[in-house]
Amino acid sequence: MPEISRIKLARLPTPLQPLDRLSNELGGPRIWIKRDDQTDTVASGNKLRKLEFTVARALAEDANVLITSGGVQSNHCRSTAVVASHLGLQCHLILRGSEPSEVDGNLFLDRLLGARITFLSKEQFRNIDQYLSDIATQYRDRGNTPYSIPIGASDETGIWGYINCCGELKQDFQDRQIQPDYIISAAGSGGTLGGLIIGNVLHEIGSKILAFNVCDDEEYFVNKIREDFKRWEHRYDSPVVTDHLPISVVDGYVGVGYAIAGQPVFNTIRRVAQLEGVILDPVYTGKAFHAMITELKKGRFRESKDIVFIHTGGIYGNFPQKDQFVF
Ligand SMILES: *Cc1c(COP(=O)(O)O)cnc(C)c1O
């Protein structure tokens, strides 16, 4: 593997854990989860793996301000705010949506961590690149060096986070003496899925990689990930040819829209919490996990002995939606 600059932020390796009670209840393959919700406490989740590479690049470019964007309850923005404070950098977040009257979940943590926040309406957010470059210019004019991290840190650099995670998974599988048919995740900005696809090949894992999108559609993710692959091959001394790699996105579980979940998703989150002590979230992991077990019930994983779900984090996203749970 080529040597890519990286800083240590996440607590790795994260555990791989079987969900035996749930698997028995469902009567399908054994479901394992990779506990990337445990990469840290407050910075937790999948974004921290990507930020190890993205922020290393920012520091190499002498950045003292991290600028990034996402939804009002963005886990990525919250993780970035933690990392900025941890490293003594400034953080400016551009959030899509209006400022809620109640500051909860990730947004509360962003505030607590001292990030500067700009709210943009959904219409304004369509011109996010313009806002990003204007804000970066303002920082430069004051003698700072800003670095803009794309949404979800999903680009040719952040993708290393999950390429690297595959090295861990390879070891996990050896330790547990398993050969899972599928490695499954949520897709929100595509970097996790893209990294898993390359890492699966690079580390010769031999599983199928599958994602359930929680926004946009299959076509969007296939195009986005192909673009990231091209940039990755171009920037790094690519040890893998990506052209022919399959990108499997199972569409149909977005529901009404991004960050809006139906009652079955909340019920699944509650069931998994009570049966296994694992907390999913309504925006990403709960939606994707619910999709996975729905497909399982339809017979999709019938032939499989073991499947692995990447728990990409998101716990704080539960708090602003707590009224949706039925107890
Ligand atoms: C961002 C996020 C995802 C989606 O990962 P992408 O790499 O953006 O596709 C999944 N789960 C959680 C909790 C996230 O915050």
PDBQT file of the ligand as one rigid body, heavy atoms in Angstrom, charges set to zero:
ROOT
HETATM    1  C1  LIG A 401     -22.158  10.391   6.983  1.00  0.00    +0.000 C 
HETATM    2  C2  LIG A 401     -22.725   9.184   7.607  1.00  0.00    +0.000 A 
HETATM    3  C3  LIG A 401     -22.974   8.020   6.855  1.00  0.00    +0.000 A 
HETATM    4  C4  LIG A 401     -22.801   7.961   5.391  1.00  0.00    +0.000 C 
HETATM    5  O1  LIG A 401     -21.460   7.838   5.014  1.00  0.00    +0.000 OA
HETATM    6  P1  LIG A 401     -20.981   8.454   3.635  1.00  0.00    +0.000 P 
HETATM    7  O2  LIG A 401     -19.557   8.150   3.584  1.00  0.00    +0.000 OA
HETATM    8  O3  LIG A 401     -21.273   9.928   3.720  1.00  0.00    +0.000 OA
HETATM    9  O4  LIG A 401     -21.767   7.838   2.551  1.00  0.00    +0.000 OA
HETATM   10  C5  LIG A 401     -23.459   6.915   7.504  1.00  0.00    +0.000 A 
HETATM   11  N1  LIG A 401     -23.708   6.940   8.822  1.00  0.00    +0.000 NA
HETATM   12  C6  LIG A 401     -23.499   8.022   9.562  1.00  0.00    +0.000 A 
HETATM   13  C7  LIG A 401     -23.841   7.974  11.009  1.00  0.00    +0.000 C 
HETATM   14  C8  LIG A 401     -22.994   9.184   8.992  1.00  0.00    +0.000 A 
HETATM   15  O5  LIG A 401     -22.800  10.262   9.751  1.00  0.00    +0.000 OA
ENDROOT
TORSDOF 0
